Amino acid sequence: MNIQQLEYIVAVEEYQHFGKAAEHCRVTQPTLSMMIQKLEEELDIKLFDRSVQPVRPTSTGTKIIEQARKVLHQVSLIKDISHEEKHNLSGTFRIAVLPTVAPYLLPRFFPQLLKKYPVIDIRMLEMKTSDSINSLLTNKTDAIIIATHIEHKDLIVYPLYYEEFYGYISNNEAIFKNELIRTSDIDGEHLWLLDEGHCFRDQLVRFCQMDNVKMHQIAYKLGSLETFMRMVESGNGMTFIPELATYQLDDRQKQLVRPFAIPRPTRQLFLITRSDFVRHGLLNLFIKSLKEVIPEEMMALKNTQRLV
């Protein structure tokens, strides 16, 4: 048994395909298959059910792959400690970001960060909150950016900034003429919302007390803020957008933006790592670069805002 074989079985479990796993590991498929077969012979156990597509681990294989992840993580920590001691920024930094954050936050600082530090290999993934947390706890990512404060003995939370929610309303809606949005004005029949599982949606549903509102069935199946914004711009309904999104709007689009009446719903963004993460130089550089592009007024909670 060797580290390579453990990397191969983890890759197959992740990609559910021997060919894709081989491509990820930068080896030929026959080489990967042969190495996994040798491991199975050594352990005298079948790790994968090859009779089904996509390929799935056996029940015992699942347990072994879970342990393999832990071993690979410990091996990676040895390399990370070496990088940190040498103040070396090289190495892979995998970070999951909410889909309602990534399109509006990353373009503000990420390209400039990579241009200034080309040796950094940052892998960005868009994930919902629950998937992000799971990916962090299972060592599939090194950090996550979410809008939920969690307490866990194995995790460290770094507060980032606060972000208001805004209404984005087509000029065909009756409330378009209002300067402020009140929760009593919201008509669920004309509301485009993300599907369940997005904390952005869940936070707004709670704030607006819309538990019993019948959501537009087409909207329920779409699932992209950008898609909803285009629907509003075409004259259909309303949606909600995060504050950073308003900085990307042109003058025509800004006319569709409406703030909430006080208290205004606001979320707090956090960056979270595992407690055993040792690349503090890289982490501090990432957080510093991120905060430098956030407007000053978003760095503290105002008395006109309410956390949701």
C-alpha angles and dihedrals in degrees: 000000000000141000092260092059091050090051090051096052091046090051093050091050090050098045096031087216131087094214095051091044090052091050090051091049091045096236133110118270093242090054093050093045092048093050092049091047090052090052091050090051091049092050092037090226137106110242098185137035101228094180093078133061124253093038113249133193118247117244090263090042090057091057093047093047090050089054090045089057090054092050093048090048091054090049091051090052090061090056091043093053089052092050092048094050090052092045086238116161095195122109132073122298112191116196131176118211130188115257088234090056107036101068093051103035106037099056089055095065114355100084091047092048092053092045091052094042106028092168091068114099106201118176114200121201127182112223140157118249099264093046091048093053092046091049090053095048091048093049094246090123133028097214141003135205112214139152096234126088109223131185116213129150092230097048136076120207124211115191112224115175146314124256130192125218117235133194118242106201132182117232089242093067120097092229092055088090091057118095092211135035119234119191090235089061095060115108111200092204090067098037124111110205136171117253123264117289096049108111088208088065096039093052092051094045089055094045094048093040091233098149092124098038113119104233122218104268095218091049090050091060099046105065108186127107091210091054091050091050091054089050091053092047089054089058102265125126130300140281139179127254134189120251096251089058090064090064090064096053126105122225094270092051093046089062088068094056120102127179122222122253114260125312090050119203110249135176129206120224122217136188111215131192135173116267091242094058106123104179093097094151092057092042093050091048091051094049092045092050090048096049093047091068097045113100111252093239090062095058096079135039112252124218088241091062133079123203113235 
